[in-house]
Amino acid sequence: MNTKRFIAICAFLLPIVCTGQNIDIKLDCQLSLTKQFKSGTVTKETINEIFEVVQYNEAIVIRATSNTGNLGSVTTVKNPDILSFSNTSDKNRWSLETVFKTQNGYSNKVSISIDRNTGSIFYTANYEGGVIDEGKGTCKKIDTTKKLF
């Protein structure tokens, strides 16, 4: 194999090898969400949320993408606002917990677990100040290869 052909093959394969197994999935989830306030008040609602799961190399991000602001996100990407994280994911489920600080200096803990086989999702959030969110439901994968427009 001559040098030019070798360099051309390497230039083609390099982006594929460097990116590893990247995953970018969108999930349409319906959750029964319970909010418990410090005062003892409990509210319940059913919400639809679009989650985006992005996994590249060892980093994972699961984030709610709608603008409702009802649910937090979790990540294993280190940044100054992340106090700690736990990743107990395996090939059958994503399971992340992130403790982060807010602009006000509070620390909040968000946990998301999604079963990749059944689509079951479990969500918990403990906000400093006494609000606890708990949700469970099911997700289905959005086929991003089909375009409506």
C-alpha positions in Angstrom: 0.0 0.0 0.0 1.4 3.3 -1.0 1.8 6.2 1.5 -0.9 8.4 -0.1 -3.5 5.6 0.0 -2.6 4.8 3.6 -3.0 8.5 4.6 -6.3 8.7 2.8 -7.6 5.7 4.6 -6.4 7.0 8.0 -8.0 10.4 7.3 -11.3 8.6 6.6 -11.2 6.3 9.6 -9.8 8.8 12.2 -13.2 10.6 12.9 -14.9 7.2 13.3 -12.3 5.8 15.6 -12.0 9.0 17.7 -15.7 9.4 18.3 -16.2 5.8 19.6 -19.7 4.7 20.1 -21.7 7.9 20.3 -25.4 7.6 21.1 -27.9 10.4 20.6 -31.5 9.3 21.3 -34.7 11.2 21.8 -37.4 9.7 24.0 -41.0 10.7 24.4 -41.9 10.0 28.0 -45.2 10.2 29.9 -44.7 10.5 33.7 -46.9 10.5 36.7 -45.2 13.2 38.8 -45.7 13.8 42.5 -44.4 16.9 44.2 -44.2 17.0 48.0 -43.6 20.4 49.6 -42.0 21.1 53.0 -45.4 22.3 54.2 -46.8 18.8 53.6 -48.8 19.8 50.5 -48.7 17.1 47.8 -49.6 17.7 44.1 -49.9 15.1 41.4 -49.9 15.5 37.7 -49.2 13.6 34.5 -46.7 15.2 32.2 -45.2 14.5 28.8 -41.5 15.2 28.5 -39.0 14.8 25.7 -35.7 13.5 27.0 -32.4 13.5 25.0 -29.9 10.9 25.9 -26.4 11.7 24.7 -23.5 9.3 25.3 -20.0 9.8 24.1 -17.2 7.7 25.3 -17.7 7.5 29.1 -19.8 10.7 29.4 -23.6 10.6 29.5 -26.1 13.4 29.6 -29.9 12.8 30.1 -31.7 16.1 29.8 -35.3 17.2 29.6 -35.7 19.2 26.4 -39.1 20.8 26.7 -39.5 24.3 28.1 -41.8 23.3 31.0 -39.0 23.4 33.6 -40.7 20.6 35.5 -37.7 18.2 35.4 -34.0 18.4 35.9 -31.2 16.8 34.0 -28.3 14.5 35.0 -24.8 14.2 33.6 -21.4 12.7 34.2 -19.7 15.6 32.5 -17.7 17.5 35.1 -18.2 21.3 35.4 -18.0 23.8 38.3 -21.7 23.5 39.1 -21.6 19.7 39.5 -20.8 18.8 43.1 -20.9 15.0 42.5 -22.4 12.4 40.3 -23.0 8.6 40.3 -23.3 6.5 37.2 -24.6 3.0 37.8 -25.6 2.4 34.2 -25.1 -0.8 32.4 -26.0 -2.2 29.0 -29.7 -2.6 30.0 -30.3 0.8 31.7 -29.1 4.3 32.1 -29.0 5.3 35.8 -27.5 8.6 36.8 -27.6 10.8 39.9 -26.2 14.3 39.9 -25.8 16.7 42.8 -25.4 20.3 41.6 -25.4 23.8 43.0 -27.8 26.5 41.9 -27.0 30.1 41.3 -28.3 30.8 44.8 -25.8 28.4 46.3 -28.3 25.6 47.1 -27.5 22.0 46.3 -30.0 19.8 44.5 -30.0 16.1 43.8 -31.6 14.7 40.6 -31.7 11.0 39.7 -33.0 9.4 36.5 -33.1 5.7 35.6 -34.4 4.5 32.3 -34.7 0.8 31.5 -33.5 0.4 27.9 -35.5 -2.8 27.3 -39.0 -1.8 28.7 -38.8 2.0 28.4 -39.7 2.4 32.1 -38.4 5.7 33.6 -37.9 6.6 37.3 -37.2 10.2 38.3 -36.5 11.8 41.7 -35.3 15.2 42.6 -34.6 16.6 46.1 -34.4 20.3 46.2 -32.8 22.2 49.1 -35.7 23.9 50.8 -37.8 20.8 51.1 -39.4 20.1 47.7 -39.2 16.4 46.6 -40.3 15.3 43.1 -40.9 11.7 42.3 -42.0 10.4 38.9 -42.4 7.2 37.0 -43.7 6.3 33.6 -42.8 5.0 30.2 -40.8 6.2 27.3 -40.8 5.4 23.6 -38.0 6.2 21.2 -38.6 9.0 18.7 -37.6 8.0 15.2 -35.4 10.9 14.2 -34.8 9.5 10.7 -38.4 10.3 9.6 -39.1 14.0 8.9 -42.6 15.4 8.9 -41.5 18.7 7.3 
